[in-house]
Amino acid sequence: MDFAKKIIHTTEEIFNTMIFMEISSGQVLTEGQEVLDCHVSSMIGLSGDFNSMLSIHCPGNIGRAITSEMLGMDVEEIDEDVKDTLGEIANMVAGGLKESFAAEDINLELSIPTTVSGKSYTVSSPTKSNRVIIPFKLEQGRFFVEIKYSLR
């Protein structure tokens, strides 16, 4: 299962066709503890033929820029619009993964997205899970799409 390739394809498609922001993916990170300097994270669980958690992590200015572009309005702070927008993007990326895996007869169900924000928080998962992080670059900076998964 090539999680990175599926995430890159799905994320680029969403940003190009629905948000109209040009993005490019960076080097895929799979090992070690990466410290992500981010202030907003949206997460959504996928379960079924495997269990996983997909997350979108971004600094506040990136979350505001994405929200501004998607909603067509200026966003000055991390508010409910930013949280809802990033939750919806996590939902769209997870839905794209679900569709991609369904083509391979791998069945998944999605949970509802959850968004957290703040200046200091840690997102962790069981030590036996696998992790893939893909940095994406926008004109305004970087954000990350991460998946933590356990195969059955």
C-alpha positions, 0 to 999 in steps of 0.5 A: 500500500503506497500511502504517500502516493495516494495522499499526494495525489488526493491532496494535490487534486483537492487543492487544484480543483476545489481550493485553487491553490498551487501546492507541491509535495516535499520529501516523504517522512516515515521515520523518527520523531518529527517536530511540526511547528503547527498551531492547528491540526484536523484529524479523521479516523479511518477504520475497516480493513486497516485502522488509521488516523489522517491529520492535516497540521499547519501553522496558523498563518497557513490555516488562515490562508487556506480558509481565506482562499476556500471561503473567499474572505479575509481571515484574521485569526484561528476561528471556527471558520478555520477549524471547520475548513481544515476539518473539511479538508481532512474529510475530503483527503480521507474520502479520496483515500477511501475511494482510492483504496476501494478500487483495490477492494480495501474497505474503509469507513470514516469518522467525523473530523476533529480539529485542535488548535493552540500554541503547544500540543502533541499528537501521539499514537500507539508505538506499534503504528506506522507513520507517513508525513508529507510536507506540502508547500504553498506560497505562504509556507508549509503544511503537513498531511500525516497518516498513522496506520496499523495493518491487521 
